Amino acid sequence: MANILLVEDEAMISEPFSIILRSQNYDVDVAYNGLEALEYCSKKSYNLILLDIMMPYCNGVEFLEKASLKTKSPKTKVVMMTNLSSGGKEIAEAVRLGAQRGVLKANMTPKALIELVKTELAAKD
C-alpha cells in the first residue's frame, strides 16, 4: 500500500480528497500547512506528496526547500496543487526543487485525482 501525504489547508478540499484516496486503499496522512507537513516527513517516508502551493505558516515551495526531498527522500514524488491561474512561477520553482509537476485543483474530479495518483506512483524515477 502506498503512503500519501496530502498537504492542503482548505478542509473543503482535504476532506473529500482524503476520503477518495482512502477508498482506493491508500494510506493517507493529512497536513494542513507546510510546517505540519515537515513534521510528518520527519517521522515517516511517503511515496507521494500532494502539496498545495498557498498555505499559512509555510507555503508549498518553502516546504520543498526545507524538506530537501531531493536528497533526504529522492524516491518521494511530489505533485503541486493550486487554483492560482498565475501559479506558473511557483510551480516552476517547485519542479526545480524536486516536484514532478503541478495541477489545478479545480480540475480534480474524483476520477482525475485517482488517475493522477496512479500515474505518479507508477512512474519510474
N, C-alpha and C positions, 0 to 999 in steps of 0.2 A: 504494500500500500504506500502510495506517495504521500509525503508530508508537504503541506502547502501552508504558507503564511500569507494571510490576507491582511494588508495594511490599508485601512480605509477609515476615515474619521466620521463619515456620514452613515448613521445606523440604517437609513433607508436603502443604502447600497450594501453595506457589510452584512446585514442580516439575511436578505434573500440570497446573496452570493454564497455565503457560508452554508445555507440550507441546501442550495443546488449542488455545491461541491460535495457535501457530506452524503447527499443522496446517491452520489456516484462512488461512494466508498473511499473517498479521500480523507486523510487525517488533516483537519483544518484547525489552525490557531488563528485568532483574530486580534490584531493590534489596532488601536485607534489613533496612534500617532507614531512618528518616527522614533521617538525615544523608547516607547514601549516595544517597538519592533526590534530595536537594538538589544533590549533586554531578552526578548525571546531568542534572538540569534546567538546570544552568548550562552544559552543553555541547551540549544537544540539545533541540528542542521536541517535544512529544508531542501527538497527537490525543486520547488518553485516558490517564488515570492511574487504575489500580485500587489503592486505598490502604487498607491495614489501619489500624485505629484504634490498637490496642495494640501497641507495638513498643519495643524498647530504644533508648536514646540520644535519640530524638526521635519522639514519637508522631505519629499522622496529623494531629491538629489542630495541633500545633506545626509540623509540616511545612508545612501550609497557611498558617499565619501567616508563617513565614519565607520561603516561596517567593513570596508575593504574586502568585499566578497571575492574580487578577482584573485586575491592572494590567500585569504583565510578559508574560502569555501568556493573554489573555482567551478565546481560542478553544479552549484545552485544557479538556476535560471531565474531571471527577473523580467517581468513584463510591467512596464509603467502604464498607469491608467490615469486618464484625465478627461475632463469635459471642457477644457480650455481650447478654444479654436486657435489660440496663439501659443499653444504649448510646445511648438516645434523646437524652440531653443532649449527648453528643459529636457525634452526627450533626447535631443542630440547629445547633450551633456551626460544624461543618464546612460546612453549607449556607450559613450566614451568610458564611463565608469563601470561598465560590465552588464548593463541591461541588454536583453536581446532585441526588444522593440517596444513601441508604445501603441496603445489602443485608446479609442474613445469609449468611455463608459456608456455614453448614450446609445451606442450601437450594440451593447452587450445583452442580447436576449439570452434566456437560459441555454438554448441550443448553441449560440455563438460562444458563450462562456465555456461550456463543456468542450467544444471543438478546439478552442484556444488552448485550454489546459492540456488536452490530449496531444495536440500538435507540439506544444513546447516540451512536454515530458518525453515524447518520442524522439525529439530532435537530438541528433548526435552533436557532441561538442565540436 
